[in-house]
């Protein structure tokens, strides 16, 4: 019962922490640009404002348009809940599989694209086509990262991968360096961050994710935005806990769980600051250059896989 309670608590922390991470990134960016910026808790205020607003739906929308926000939110939440956040060996470890994780993310992306095309507007179709272009190039790179981690730990389980890292200690593997770089590039593309997409703009000719949400209002828009923030947290936890798992709790004692929570918060704070710095220094690239960006991620993932085979297996 204690393990199930911790698993439920971890899932709730994922939902509650996602807006805070977005608010932290925005606050750091504002400070770097010599602006005061919005308060740190502004994303929570935005979610509450959207939740209490009236939801309006276009006359041409099908039932899929109404159901899609709930499917996208639940699929993204389940994907994030399967990633070990503060403790290992939870009851959800059996489904905390890298392949399952990729499948849940693909399910949410599929319904997001369908919802963008459902009403039949030009911007929705444009955003959906761009989203599918990016995902078609990002998924092979993500799978290369998955295969590299799986071959090293001899398991596709996230718990097995993290436990393998904790057992072996800190080893500077070339395969992990390449896989880490590939995962960072994929995360930027999948989460719609600069240089692939700019989440702070609504310029019709450049937006990708926002173009699919133009017809949503009220709680539907809140769920879509919340799901995007949870996805950012998911990739952040993957980066800091898979490649730097130190501090995560391996036993269910209050002290170990508290240290695990503090460790992941500290690592996400540093990662959010690094994301804000990179988005301040870089500009959004043209859409036609995104395939080259993701091809670099695929190349890094392939190099990671080949370096593991050559240096560690061979």
Secondary structure, DSSP 4 states (H G I P E B T S, - for coil): -HHHHHHHHHHHHHHHHHHHHHHHHHHHHHHHTT---S-TTHHHHHHHHHHHSPP---TT--HHHHHHHHHHHHHHHHHHHTS-SSBSS-GGGGT-BHHHHHHHHHHHHHHHHHHHHHS--HHHHHHHHHHHHHHHHHHHHHHHHHHHHHHHHTSSBHHHHHHHHHHH-----HHHHHHHHHHHHHHHHHTT-TTT--TT---TTT-STGGGGTT--HHHHHHHHHHHHHHHHHHHHIIIIIS--TT-BSS--HHHHHHHHHHHHHHHHHHHHHHHHHHHH--PPPGGGHHHHHHHHHHHHHHHHHHIIIIII-
